[in-house]
Amino acid sequence: MPEYKIYMQKNRKLPIVEPESEAGKIEMAYLSSLYRDLYEQDEAEATGKQNEYQDTFDSADIEMDKDILRLINTACKSERPSRALDLVNSLRLSE
């Protein structure tokens, strides 16, 4: 995958309610991966290279699902079943 230095060089922070908590750190990693993946997919589509990078996109989906599963685990431990159910809908499951 080509490196998009302009995009990657900026250290952006997303608005997370508790950025220092375990869940906040996982959410930050997930959202960063999600936005980066969406950006890279748009770039690949614009250049007609979707097939060339499909394995990379699939790997990114798997990593994002792992983050979601960690968040579901944290929600279950915190006895927040509604949060866990909301997170289940976010799973990409290698669409």
Gaussian input, Z-matrix of N, CA and C with variables (Angstrom, degrees):
# hf/3-21g

backbone

0 1
 N
 C     1     B1
 C     2     B2     1     A1
 N     3     B3     2     A2     1     D1
 C     4     B4     3     A3     2     D2
 C     5     B5     4     A4     3     D3
 N     6     B6     5     A5     4     D4
 C     7     B7     6     A6     5     D5
 C     8     B8     7     A7     6     D6
 N     9     B9     8     A8     7     D7
 C    10    B10     9     A9     8     D8
 C    11    B11    10    A10     9     D9
 N    12    B12    11    A11    10    D10
 C    13    B13    12    A12    11    D11
 C    14    B14    13    A13    12    D12
 N    15    B15    14    A14    13    D13
 C    16    B16    15    A15    14    D14
 C    17    B17    16    A16    15    D15
 N    18    B18    17    A17    16    D16
 C    19    B19    18    A18    17    D17
 C    20    B20    19    A19    18    D18
 N    21    B21    20    A20    19    D19
 C    22    B22    21    A21    20    D20
 C    23    B23    22    A22    21    D21
 N    24    B24    23    A23    22    D22
 C    25    B25    24    A24    23    D23
 C    26    B26    25    A25    24    D24
 N    27    B27    26    A26    25    D25
 C    28    B28    27    A27    26    D26
 C    29    B29    28    A28    27    D27
 N    30    B30    29    A29    28    D28
 C    31    B31    30    A30    29    D29
 C    32    B32    31    A31    30    D30
 N    33    B33    32    A32    31    D31
 C    34    B34    33    A33    32    D32
 C    35    B35    34    A34    33    D33
 N    36    B36    35    A35    34    D34
 C    37    B37    36    A36    35    D35
 C    38    B38    37    A37    36    D36
 N    39    B39    38    A38    37    D37
 C    40    B40    39    A39    38    D38
 C    41    B41    40    A40    39    D39
 N    42    B42    41    A41    40    D40
 C    43    B43    42    A42    41    D41
 C    44    B44    43    A43    42    D42
 N    45    B45    44    A44    43    D43
 C    46    B46    45    A45    44    D44
 C    47    B47    46    A46    45    D45
 N    48    B48    47    A47    46    D46
 C    49    B49    48    A48    47    D47
 C    50    B50    49    A49    48    D48
 N    51    B51    50    A50    49    D49
 C    52    B52    51    A51    50    D50
 C    53    B53    52    A52    51    D51
 N    54    B54    53    A53    52    D52
 C    55    B55    54    A54    53    D53
 C    56    B56    55    A55    54    D54
 N    57    B57    56    A56    55    D55
 C    58    B58    57    A57    56    D56
 C    59    B59    58    A58    57    D57
 N    60    B60    59    A59    58    D58
 C    61    B61    60    A60    59    D59
 C    62    B62    61    A61    60    D60
 N    63    B63    62    A62    61    D61
 C    64    B64    63    A63    62    D62
 C    65    B65    64    A64    63    D63
 N    66    B66    65    A65    64    D64
 C    67    B67    66    A66    65    D65
 C    68    B68    67    A67    66    D66
 N    69    B69    68    A68    67    D67
 C    70    B70    69    A69    68    D68
 C    71    B71    70    A70    69    D69
 N    72    B72    71    A71    70    D70
 C    73    B73    72    A72    71    D71
 C    74    B74    73    A73    72    D72
 N    75    B75    74    A74    73    D73
 C    76    B76    75    A75    74    D74
 C    77    B77    76    A76    75    D75
 N    78    B78    77    A77    76    D76
 C    79    B79    78    A78    77    D77
 C    80    B80    79    A79    78    D78
 N    81    B81    80    A80    79    D79
 C    82    B82    81    A81    80    D80
 C    83    B83    82    A82    81    D81
 N    84    B84    83    A83    82    D82
 C    85    B85    84    A84    83    D83
 C    86    B86    85    A85    84    D84
 N    87    B87    86    A86    85    D85
 C    88    B88    87    A87    86    D86
 C    89    B89    88    A88    87    D87
 N    90    B90    89    A89    88    D88
 C    91    B91    90    A90    89    D89
 C    92    B92    91    A91    90    D90
 N    93    B93    92    A92    91    D91
 C    94    B94    93    A93    92    D92
 C    95    B95    94    A94    93    D93
 N    96    B96    95    A95    94    D94
 C    97    B97    96    A96    95    D95
 C    98    B98    97    A97    96    D96
 N    99    B99    98    A98    97    D97
 C   100   B100    99    A99    98    D98
 C   101   B101   100   A100    99    D99
 N   102   B102   101   A101   100   D100
 C   103   B103   102   A102   101   D101
 C   104   B104   103   A103   102   D102
 N   105   B105   104   A104   103   D103
 C   106   B106   105   A105   104   D104
 C   107   B107   106   A106   105   D105
 N   108   B108   107   A107   106   D106
 C   109   B109   108   A108   107   D107
 C   110   B110   109   A109   108   D108
 N   111   B111   110   A110   109   D109
 C   112   B112   111   A111   110   D110
 C   113   B113   112   A112   111   D111
 N   114   B114   113   A113   112   D112
 C   115   B115   114   A114   113   D113
 C   116   B116   115   A115   114   D114
 N   117   B117   116   A116   115   D115
 C   118   B118   117   A117   116   D116
 C   119   B119   118   A118   117   D117
 N   120   B120   119   A119   118   D118
 C   121   B121   120   A120   119   D119
 C   122   B122   121   A121   120   D120
 N   123   B123   122   A122   121   D121
 C   124   B124   123   A123   122   D122
 C   125   B125   124   A124   123   D123
 N   126   B126   125   A125   124   D124
 C   127   B127   126   A126   125   D125
 C   128   B128   127   A127   126   D126
 N   129   B129   128   A128   127   D127
 C   130   B130   129   A129   128   D128
 C   131   B131   130   A130   129   D129
 N   132   B132   131   A131   130   D130
 C   133   B133   132   A132   131   D131
 C   134   B134   133   A133   132   D132
 N   135   B135   134   A134   133   D133
 C   136   B136   135   A135   134   D134
 C   137   B137   136   A136   135   D135
 N   138   B138   137   A137   136   D136
 C   139   B139   138   A138   137   D137
 C   140   B140   139   A139   138   D138
 N   141   B141   140   A140   139   D139
 C   142   B142   141   A141   140   D140
 C   143   B143   142   A142   141   D141
 N   144   B144   143   A143   142   D142
 C   145   B145   144   A144   143   D143
 C   146   B146   145   A145   144   D144
 N   147   B147   146   A146   145   D145
 C   148   B148   147   A147   146   D146
 C   149   B149   148   A148   147   D147
 N   150   B150   149   A149   148   D148
 C   151   B151   150   A150   149   D149
 C   152   B152   151   A151   150   D150
 N   153   B153   152   A152   151   D151
 C   154   B154   153   A153   152   D152
 C   155   B155   154   A154   153   D153
 N   156   B156   155   A155   154   D154
 C   157   B157   156   A156   155   D155
 C   158   B158   157   A157   156   D156
 N   159   B159   158   A158   157   D157
 C   160   B160   159   A159   158   D158
 C   161   B161   160   A160   159   D159
 N   162   B162   161   A161   160   D160
 C   163   B163   162   A162   161   D161
 C   164   B164   163   A163   162   D162
 N   165   B165   164   A164   163   D163
 C   166   B166   165   A165   164   D164
 C   167   B167   166   A166   165   D165
 N   168   B168   167   A167   166   D166
 C   169   B169   168   A168   167   D167
 C   170   B170   169   A169   168   D168
 N   171   B171   170   A170   169   D169
 C   172   B172   171   A171   170   D170
 C   173   B173   172   A172   171   D171
 N   174   B174   173   A173   172   D172
 C   175   B175   174   A174   173   D173
 C   176   B176   175   A175   174   D174
 N   177   B177   176   A176   175   D175
 C   178   B178   177   A177   176   D176
 C   179   B179   178   A178   177   D177
 N   180   B180   179   A179   178   D178
 C   181   B181   180   A180   179   D179
 C   182   B182   181   A181   180   D180
 N   183   B183   182   A182   181   D181
 C   184   B184   183   A183   182   D182
 C   185   B185   184   A184   183   D183
 N   186   B186   185   A185   184   D184
 C   187   B187   186   A186   185   D185
 C   188   B188   187   A187   186   D186
 N   189   B189   188   A188   187   D187
 C   190   B190   189   A189   188   D188
 C   191   B191   190   A190   189   D189
 N   192   B192   191   A191   190   D190
 C   193   B193   192   A192   191   D191
 C   194   B194   193   A193   192   D192
 N   195   B195   194   A194   193   D193
 C   196   B196   195   A195   194   D194
 C   197   B197   196   A196   195   D195
 N   198   B198   197   A197   196   D196
 C   199   B199   198   A198   197   D197
 C   200   B200   199   A199   198   D198
 N   201   B201   200   A200   199   D199
 C   202   B202   201   A201   200   D200
 C   203   B203   202   A202   201   D201
 N   204   B204   203   A203   202   D202
 C   205   B205   204   A204   203   D203
 C   206   B206   205   A205   204   D204
 N   207   B207   206   A206   205   D205
 C   208   B208   207   A207   206   D206
 C   209   B209   208   A208   207   D207
 N   210   B210   209   A209   208   D208
 C   211   B211   210   A210   209   D209
 C   212   B212   211   A211   210   D210
 N   213   B213   212   A212   211   D211
 C   214   B214   213   A213   212   D212
 C   215   B215   214   A214   213   D213
 N   216   B216   215   A215   214   D214
 C   217   B217   216   A216   215   D215
 C   218   B218   217   A217   216   D216
 N   219   B219   218   A218   217   D217
 C   220   B220   219   A219   218   D218
 C   221   B221   220   A220   219   D219
 N   222   B222   221   A221   220   D220
 C   223   B223   222   A222   221   D221
 C   224   B224   223   A223   222   D222
 N   225   B225   224   A224   223   D223
 C   226   B226   225   A225   224   D224
 C   227   B227   226   A226   225   D225
 N   228   B228   227   A227   226   D226
 C   229   B229   228   A228   227   D227
 C   230   B230   229   A229   228   D228
 N   231   B231   230   A230   229   D229
 C   232   B232   231   A231   230   D230
 C   233   B233   232   A232   231   D231
 N   234   B234   233   A233   232   D232
 C   235   B235   234   A234   233   D233
 C   236   B236   235   A235   234   D234
 N   237   B237   236   A236   235   D235
 C   238   B238   237   A237   236   D236
 C   239   B239   238   A238   237   D237
 N   240   B240   239   A239   238   D238
 C   241   B241   240   A240   239   D239
 C   242   B242   241   A241   240   D240
 N   243   B243   242   A242   241   D241
 C   244   B244   243   A243   242   D242
 C   245   B245   244   A244   243   D243
 N   246   B246   245   A245   244   D244
 C   247   B247   246   A246   245   D245
 C   248   B248   247   A247   246   D246
 N   249   B249   248   A248   247   D247
 C   250   B250   249   A249   248   D248
 C   251   B251   250   A250   249   D249
 N   252   B252   251   A251   250   D250
 C   253   B253   252   A252   251   D251
 C   254   B254   253   A253   252   D252
 N   255   B255   254   A254   253   D253
 C   256   B256   255   A255   254   D254
 C   257   B257   256   A256   255   D255
 N   258   B258   257   A257   256   D256
 C   259   B259   258   A258   257   D257
 C   260   B260   259   A259   258   D258
 N   261   B261   260   A260   259   D259
 C   262   B262   261   A261   260   D260
 C   263   B263   262   A262   261   D261
 N   264   B264   263   A263   262   D262
 C   265   B265   264   A264   263   D263
 C   266   B266   265   A265   264   D264
 N   267   B267   266   A266   265   D265
 C   268   B268   267   A267   266   D266
 C   269   B269   268   A268   267   D267
 N   270   B270   269   A269   268   D268
 C   271   B271   270   A270   269   D269
 C   272   B272   271   A271   270   D270
 N   273   B273   272   A272   271   D271
 C   274   B274   273   A273   272   D272
 C   275   B275   274   A274   273   D273
 N   276   B276   275   A275   274   D274
 C   277   B277   276   A276   275   D275
 C   278   B278   277   A277   276   D276
 N   279   B279   278   A278   277   D277
 C   280   B280   279   A279   278   D278
 C   281   B281   280   A280   279   D279
 N   282   B282   281   A281   280   D280
 C   283   B283   282   A282   281   D281
 C   284   B284   283   A283   282   D282

   B1=1.4447
   B2=1.5257
   B3=1.2959
   B4=1.4641
   B5=1.5217
   B6=1.3042
   B7=1.4570
   B8=1.5143
   B9=1.2985
   B10=1.4514
   B11=1.5173
   B12=1.3246
   B13=1.4549
   B14=1.5193
   B15=1.3011
   B16=1.4603
   B17=1.5179
   B18=1.3144
   B19=1.4582
   B20=1.5199
   B21=1.3212
   B22=1.4537
   B23=1.5297
   B24=1.3181
   B25=1.4555
   B26=1.5149
   B27=1.2889
   B28=1.4589
   B29=1.5204
   B30=1.3083
   B31=1.4551
   B32=1.5246
   B33=1.2974
   B34=1.4590
   B35=1.5256
   B36=1.3135
   B37=1.4546
   B38=1.5195
   B39=1.3064
   B40=1.4532
   B41=1.5223
   B42=1.3295
   B43=1.4674
   B44=1.5274
   B45=1.3034
   B46=1.4654
   B47=1.5273
   B48=1.3249
   B49=1.4660
   B50=1.5264
   B51=1.3150
   B52=1.4655
   B53=1.5314
   B54=1.3303
   B55=1.4708
   B56=1.5269
   B57=1.3130
   B58=1.4673
   B59=1.5265
   B60=1.3358
   B61=1.4638
   B62=1.5210
   B63=1.3292
   B64=1.4660
   B65=1.5229
   B66=1.3268
   B67=1.4586
   B68=1.5294
   B69=1.3173
   B70=1.4603
   B71=1.5200
   B72=1.3166
   B73=1.4664
   B74=1.5252
   B75=1.3331
   B76=1.4658
   B77=1.5295
   B78=1.3389
   B79=1.4660
   B80=1.5217
   B81=1.3278
   B82=1.4651
   B83=1.5299
   B84=1.3243
   B85=1.4663
   B86=1.5268
   B87=1.3250
   B88=1.4635
   B89=1.5232
   B90=1.3247
   B91=1.4571
   B92=1.5295
   B93=1.3202
   B94=1.4648
   B95=1.5231
   B96=1.3286
   B97=1.4672
   B98=1.5252
   B99=1.3105
   B100=1.4598
   B101=1.5227
   B102=1.3397
   B103=1.4642
   B104=1.5218
   B105=1.3155
   B106=1.4689
   B107=1.5307
   B108=1.3389
   B109=1.4615
   B110=1.5294
   B111=1.3157
   B112=1.4669
   B113=1.5216
   B114=1.3166
   B115=1.4662
   B116=1.5309
   B117=1.3103
   B118=1.4574
   B119=1.5298
   B120=1.3340
   B121=1.4619
   B122=1.5285
   B123=1.3286
   B124=1.4648
   B125=1.5263
   B126=1.3307
   B127=1.4675
   B128=1.5298
   B129=1.3192
   B130=1.4649
   B131=1.5231
   B132=1.3272
   B133=1.4601
   B134=1.5270
   B135=1.3238
   B136=1.4636
   B137=1.5326
   B138=1.3241
   B139=1.4644
   B140=1.5239
   B141=1.3356
   B142=1.4586
   B143=1.5205
   B144=1.3478
   B145=1.4654
   B146=1.5299
   B147=1.3464
   B148=1.4583
   B149=1.5244
   B150=1.3178
   B151=1.4651
   B152=1.5211
   B153=1.3148
   B154=1.4618
   B155=1.5355
   B156=1.3129
   B157=1.4613
   B158=1.5287
   B159=1.3285
   B160=1.4606
   B161=1.5240
   B162=1.3307
   B163=1.4720
   B164=1.5208
   B165=1.3213
   B166=1.4629
   B167=1.5236
   B168=1.3212
   B169=1.4634
   B170=1.5261
   B171=1.3247
   B172=1.4646
   B173=1.5277
   B174=1.3290
   B175=1.4716
   B176=1.5204
   B177=1.3256
   B178=1.4663
   B179=1.5227
   B180=1.3428
   B181=1.4610
   B182=1.5245
   B183=1.3169
   B184=1.4685
   B185=1.5230
   B186=1.3310
   B187=1.4636
   B188=1.5215
   B189=1.3319
   B190=1.4641
   B191=1.5238
   B192=1.3329
   B193=1.4650
   B194=1.5300
   B195=1.3237
   B196=1.4707
   B197=1.5274
   B198=1.3305
   B199=1.4677
   B200=1.5237
   B201=1.3302
   B202=1.4655
   B203=1.5246
   B204=1.3245
   B205=1.4700
   B206=1.5236
   B207=1.3316
   B208=1.4765
   B209=1.5230
   B210=1.3333
   B211=1.4565
   B212=1.5333
   B213=1.3235
   B214=1.4701
   B215=1.5227
   B216=1.3211
   B217=1.4653
   B218=1.5287
   B219=1.3196
   B220=1.4706
   B221=1.5338
   B222=1.3312
   B223=1.4700
   B224=1.5250
   B225=1.3215
   B226=1.4738
   B227=1.5208
   B228=1.3281
   B229=1.4670
   B230=1.5223
   B231=1.3315
   B232=1.4639
   B233=1.5243
   B234=1.3407
   B235=1.4571
   B236=1.5286
   B237=1.3334
   B238=1.4618
   B239=1.5346
   B240=1.3414
   B241=1.4693
   B242=1.5279
   B243=1.3295
   B244=1.4648
   B245=1.5253
   B246=1.3286
   B247=1.4675
   B248=1.5297
   B249=1.3235
   B250=1.4681
   B251=1.5257
   B252=1.3309
   B253=1.4679
   B254=1.5273
   B255=1.3192
   B256=1.4664
   B257=1.5276
   B258=1.3220
   B259=1.4607
   B260=1.5269
   B261=1.3220
   B262=1.4777
   B263=1.5303
   B264=1.3288
   B265=1.4686
   B266=1.5207
   B267=1.3184
   B268=1.4702
   B269=1.5162
   B270=1.3159
   B271=1.4537
   B272=1.5266
   B273=1.3105
   B274=1.4620
   B275=1.5195
   B276=1.3257
   B277=1.4534
   B278=1.5262
   B279=1.3144
   B280=1.4783
   B281=1.5219
   B282=1.3159
   B283=1.4669
   B284=1.4706
   A1=108.02
   A2=118.06
   A3=119.31
   A4=110.09
   A5=115.23
   A6=119.90
   A7=109.32
   A8=116.62
   A9=121.97
   A10=106.85
   A11=115.20
   A12=121.49
   A13=112.87
   A14=118.00
   A15=119.97
   A16=109.99
   A17=116.33
   A18=121.21
   A19=111.22
   A20=117.04
   A21=121.52
   A22=113.04
   A23=118.83
   A24=120.74
   A25=112.71
   A26=117.73
   A27=120.48
   A28=109.21
   A29=116.27
   A30=121.59
   A31=107.56
   A32=115.76
   A33=120.97
   A34=110.20
   A35=115.08
   A36=120.92
   A37=107.77
   A38=115.15
   A39=121.14
   A40=109.24
   A41=117.45
   A42=120.21
   A43=111.79
   A44=116.59
   A45=123.27
   A46=106.95
   A47=116.49
   A48=120.69
   A49=111.46
   A50=117.79
   A51=121.86
   A52=108.57
   A53=117.74
   A54=119.98
   A55=114.83
   A56=117.99
   A57=120.33
   A58=112.71
   A59=117.18
   A60=119.85
   A61=109.78
   A62=116.18
   A63=120.89
   A64=110.41
   A65=116.29
   A66=120.50
   A67=111.02
   A68=116.80
   A69=120.77
   A70=112.28
   A71=115.99
   A72=119.87
   A73=111.38
   A74=116.12
   A75=119.87
   A76=110.04
   A77=116.26
   A78=120.04
   A79=110.63
   A80=117.03
   A81=121.12
   A82=109.96
   A83=117.16
   A84=121.04
   A85=110.06
   A86=116.85
   A87=121.11
   A88=111.24
   A89=116.73
   A90=119.92
   A91=111.99
   A92=116.45
   A93=119.67
   A94=110.42
   A95=116.04
   A96=120.45
   A97=111.09
   A98=116.31
   A99=120.66
   A100=111.10
   A101=116.51
   A102=119.53
   A103=112.13
   A104=116.82
   A105=120.67
   A106=109.95
   A107=116.10
   A108=120.70
   A109=111.18
   A110=116.85
   A111=120.04
   A112=111.17
   A113=115.82
   A114=120.76
   A115=110.46
   A116=116.45
   A117=120.45
   A118=111.66
   A119=117.34
   A120=119.76
   A121=111.07
   A122=116.33
   A123=119.62
   A124=111.07
   A125=116.25
   A126=120.59
   A127=110.79
   A128=116.44
   A129=120.54
   A130=110.37
   A131=116.59
   A132=120.39
   A133=110.83
   A134=116.38
   A135=120.16
   A136=112.06
   A137=116.56
   A138=120.33
   A139=112.39
   A140=116.77
   A141=120.63
   A142=114.05
   A143=117.26
   A144=121.05
   A145=112.82
   A146=117.33
   A147=120.50
   A148=111.79
   A149=116.95
   A150=120.61
   A151=111.57
   A152=116.29
   A153=121.46
   A154=111.87
   A155=116.61
   A156=121.06
   A157=113.53
   A158=118.21
   A159=121.28
   A160=112.70
   A161=117.94
   A162=120.46
   A163=111.20
   A164=116.58
   A165=121.07
   A166=110.37
   A167=116.53
   A168=120.13
   A169=111.24
   A170=116.87
   A171=120.48
   A172=111.24
   A173=117.07
   A174=121.00
   A175=110.60
   A176=116.74
   A177=120.70
   A178=110.60
   A179=117.34
   A180=120.83
   A181=111.44
   A182=116.48
   A183=121.12
   A184=110.33
   A185=117.21
   A186=120.40
   A187=111.24
   A188=116.99
   A189=120.02
   A190=110.51
   A191=117.44
   A192=120.20
   A193=111.14
   A194=117.03
   A195=120.00
   A196=110.18
   A197=117.09
   A198=120.34
   A199=110.64
   A200=116.89
   A201=120.66
   A202=110.25
   A203=117.12
   A204=120.23
   A205=111.31
   A206=117.30
   A207=120.37
   A208=110.50
   A209=116.59
   A210=120.38
   A211=111.29
   A212=116.82
   A213=120.19
   A214=109.77
   A215=116.52
   A216=121.30
   A217=110.57
   A218=116.63
   A219=121.23
   A220=110.12
   A221=117.14
   A222=120.69
   A223=110.96
   A224=116.95
   A225=120.36
   A226=110.88
   A227=116.90
   A228=120.37
   A229=111.07
   A230=116.54
   A231=121.55
   A232=112.00
   A233=115.69
   A234=122.04
   A235=111.33
   A236=115.20
   A237=122.09
   A238=108.37
   A239=117.31
   A240=120.36
   A241=113.58
   A242=117.79
   A243=118.68
   A244=111.02
   A245=116.87
   A246=120.73
   A247=110.09
   A248=116.66
   A249=120.59
   A250=110.55
   A251=117.04
   A252=120.31
   A253=111.51
   A254=117.09
   A255=120.03
   A256=110.63
   A257=116.11
   A258=120.37
   A259=112.22
   A260=116.76
   A261=120.25
   A262=109.91
   A263=116.41
   A264=120.68
   A265=112.21
   A266=117.88
   A267=121.74
   A268=113.41
   A269=117.04
   A270=119.85
   A271=110.32
   A272=115.65
   A273=121.22
   A274=111.40
   A275=116.79
   A276=123.50
   A277=112.59
   A278=115.28
   A279=122.97
   A280=111.48
   A281=113.97
   A282=122.64
   A283=108.08
   D1=131.41
   D2=179.31
   D3=-66.53
   D4=148.50
   D5=178.70
   D6=-86.00
   D7=132.87
   D8=176.68
   D9=-104.56
   D10=86.21
   D11=-171.47
   D12=-60.21
   D13=-38.98
   D14=-179.20
   D15=-60.79
   D16=-43.71
   D17=-179.31
   D18=-70.43
   D19=-44.14
   D20=-173.69
   D21=-75.19
   D22=-27.82
   D23=-175.32
   D24=-70.02
   D25=-28.02
   D26=-177.17
   D27=-78.28
   D28=125.65
   D29=178.15
   D30=-89.79
   D31=91.45
   D32=-176.25
   D33=-93.48
   D34=143.04
   D35=176.02
   D36=-113.87
   D37=134.36
   D38=179.36
   D39=-96.25
   D40=152.08
   D41=-179.23
   D42=-73.40
   D43=96.85
   D44=178.55
   D45=-109.89
   D46=138.05
   D47=-175.96
   D48=-59.64
   D49=-49.23
   D50=-179.50
   D51=-125.86
   D52=78.14
   D53=-173.69
   D54=-64.55
   D55=-20.59
   D56=-177.97
   D57=-91.66
   D58=-10.36
   D59=179.87
   D60=-77.25
   D61=166.41
   D62=177.65
   D63=-59.13
   D64=-46.92
   D65=179.98
   D66=-64.29
   D67=-38.96
   D68=179.07
   D69=-62.29
   D70=-40.94
   D71=178.42
   D72=-66.41
   D73=-39.53
   D74=178.10
   D75=-67.13
   D76=-42.28
   D77=178.50
   D78=-61.19
   D79=-41.59
   D80=179.47
   D81=-62.21
   D82=-44.31
   D83=179.16
   D84=-63.21
   D85=-43.15
   D86=179.94
   D87=-62.96
   D88=-50.47
   D89=-177.25
   D90=-64.97
   D91=-38.83
   D92=176.94
   D93=-61.58
   D94=-44.63
   D95=178.14
   D96=-64.02
   D97=-41.83
   D98=-178.79
   D99=-61.27
   D100=-50.55
   D101=-178.21
   D102=-66.47
   D103=-37.92
   D104=177.11
   D105=-63.93
   D106=-43.36
   D107=179.64
   D108=-63.83
   D109=-43.61
   D110=178.40
   D111=-61.81
   D112=-41.61
   D113=178.75
   D114=-63.15
   D115=-47.37
   D116=-178.39
   D117=-66.46
   D118=-35.67
   D119=176.56
   D120=-65.98
   D121=-39.91
   D122=176.35
   D123=-62.48
   D124=-42.43
   D125=178.46
   D126=-62.84
   D127=-43.66
   D128=-179.93
   D129=-64.40
   D130=-40.28
   D131=178.66
   D132=-65.82
   D133=-41.77
   D134=-179.38
   D135=-64.80
   D136=-30.53
   D137=-179.22
   D138=-98.68
   D139=1.74
   D140=178.73
   D141=70.33
   D142=29.50
   D143=-177.18
   D144=-116.10
   D145=28.79
   D146=-178.47
   D147=-58.47
   D148=-45.31
   D149=-177.04
   D150=-66.01
   D151=-35.11
   D152=-178.89
   D153=-63.06
   D154=-32.24
   D155=-175.59
   D156=-110.07
   D157=12.09
   D158=-176.59
   D159=-58.66
   D160=-40.57
   D161=178.58
   D162=-61.95
   D163=-38.77
   D164=178.09
   D165=-64.47
   D166=-43.08
   D167=179.34
   D168=-66.10
   D169=-39.44
   D170=177.61
   D171=-63.05
   D172=-41.40
   D173=177.95
   D174=-63.43
   D175=-40.44
   D176=178.51
   D177=-63.75
   D178=-40.09
   D179=177.40
   D180=-60.84
   D181=-41.09
   D182=179.47
   D183=-64.28
   D184=-43.71
   D185=179.27
   D186=-64.38
   D187=-38.57
   D188=178.24
   D189=-66.93
   D190=-38.66
   D191=176.29
   D192=-62.52
   D193=-37.63
   D194=177.14
   D195=-61.51
   D196=-41.36
   D197=177.68
   D198=-63.43
   D199=-42.48
   D200=179.03
   D201=-63.07
   D202=-41.81
   D203=178.18
   D204=-62.94
   D205=-37.08
   D206=175.51
   D207=-63.76
   D208=-41.15
   D209=178.49
   D210=-66.41
   D211=-38.31
   D212=176.39
   D213=-62.45
   D214=-42.84
   D215=177.81
   D216=-59.93
   D217=-45.09
   D218=179.61
   D219=-63.42
   D220=-41.99
   D221=179.21
   D222=-63.58
   D223=-40.29
   D224=178.93
   D225=-65.74
   D226=-42.03
   D227=178.39
   D228=-63.69
   D229=-31.90
   D230=-179.17
   D231=-87.11
   D232=6.46
   D233=-179.73
   D234=56.19
   D235=48.56
   D236=177.43
   D237=-121.03
   D238=72.59
   D239=-175.52
   D240=-62.22
   D241=-32.92
   D242=179.95
   D243=-67.04
   D244=-36.49
   D245=176.22
   D246=-65.76
   D247=-41.98
   D248=178.98
   D249=-61.43
   D250=-42.56
   D251=179.22
   D252=-65.93
   D253=-38.55
   D254=176.37
   D255=-61.41
   D256=-41.04
   D257=-178.68
   D258=-67.01
   D259=-32.46
   D260=178.90
   D261=-56.86
   D262=-37.20
   D263=179.58
   D264=-67.73
   D265=-16.94
   D266=179.37
   D267=-85.80
   D268=-12.67
   D269=-179.28
   D270=-60.66
   D271=134.26
   D272=-179.25
   D273=-89.71
   D274=-29.86
   D275=176.96
   D276=46.24
   D277=42.57
   D278=178.35
   D279=44.66
   D280=60.54
   D281=-178.73
   D282=-46.42

